Amino acid sequence: MMWRGIWAIVVLDMKRFWLEKARLVAGLAQPLLYLFVLGKGIGASSQMGGADYQRFIFPGVLGLSLLFTATFGAITIVFDRQVGFFKAVLVSPVPRAAIALGKIASGALQAALQGLVVLPFAPLAGVPLGWGETFTLLGAIALASVTFSTLGVAVAARFTSTTVFPIVSNAVLLPMFFLSGALYPLKMAPSWMQIAAHLDPVAYAVDLMRGALLGQFFFPVWLSLGGLAGIIALLTWAAVRVFNRGEDDSSLGATQFNWRR
């Protein structure tokens, strides 16, 4: 029943994702804007040079695409709660842990697919894609997608408003992205930013992808892998715990923080 429940949630969300093709196109526009407009503009005046700068930020732009696709994929939880569909899912014979895990899996799959759409633009940014680099990068993309999806689900599970969730999530995601070193070398950043990056899962994910493509690591690989694995475990536990509580608003935190619609 557990695996069938997870599979049912994944299939439902992937059908939704497939029907919203405009979302796939819009999700591609933002990373390309960063890569070819911001990258060209800043690269022209950067010490790293135009082409070199685009190559440097490509893993960061890929991380941006994964981050926002995975977390905003979790907005279906909030929407389903508003229209009442979420209650029907909770009273079904599917284990509630399976609902949380299915949402995490579907969000990660959506993010990975979005990342694969961005990946063909790597040669245009001057990034070589050999078989070894591609295989390692795909592993980093998978790990990053799961991490970002657990983050989105763990946060979205506590909201009841589709209006508030994007605002709050943006307020959290953008600082995480800009502190990750996606657009600049962390080794050249002030010490306080380097310390903050050690607490940022996006920084670990971007560093793994940059290392896979360019061979440049800021963190030890074991630290990035261990940090992301720990975050996945912690946030998955938090998401399952909220789903197990059901639709009690006092447990979800909506009443306490006035996050109602």
Steps between C-alpha positions, in 0.01 A plus 500: 500500500786738577664470156166504319407819685829667411459396137143636485609840635792517256281410200238760599755781538687409181172512305444847639853599406458368146174688449663828610746531211517878544660435839780302333566784254484768769734295718752500216485878447641596841822294490568603139456863599759459775735306274500700178390850608642535850794275413593703194449832676696422815752289313592794280624694803605207720857387555383153404412616147178460302523139383679389815237661719213335312675166541549567871137592572342222292486256797350778710236574237423128485461503877264798472278307260494194726434703814199696378347213302517260795374740765220650295392152396396462863240775461254227394485403868372847589260510204358156580445608859307809387265313265447215746669229295771460762245377757385232258860384460556492877194284567593252228660167602837628374747542790560867570873447487451378143329829413796700628754274328300506177494880502876507559562251219277683253659837579847354457403342169355827371817687598726240339302518175526879505875467555531266202329767286765755605791258457521516115589871530829411672711502179368848418637615836837340427450205736643170374272200538698178480355167605672508839392856579144433387465183708635671814285807436184290469571352844544849644178617331308206648630570851432873469148439366408277794645751746309794355180298473513401867552867583195602298274227639609558860416871467185469288348246739464778757315749276134539414526795259623486141552876522728499802705192415678644191580822685648329803682237293657770283614681813678178604621372161658815362739554796591130483578533129706818532697364795577176317782631285300430186600833344841558663790297641442431869875503563501872409196581716520663846550259787146546635357396162722193497372408846139552386565281197585211732138517622352525150394177323495685167871573541580131541290406196651768277850410614445135408371592154783746443751241608344243266523734201806713568693310766478799739391421856468738794374242750646152546287257302425292810367811676267589211369145471459459875341843540241439228423149626447636852274778375294253296456275803409789732253669264340169398440422867353848551269464196378152602437628852277781371309269266440255784331777695235538231295814449516640854584864434645547847752227419578643158570840643247687283304635795800597703666699222181619332595343166141441397366622171 
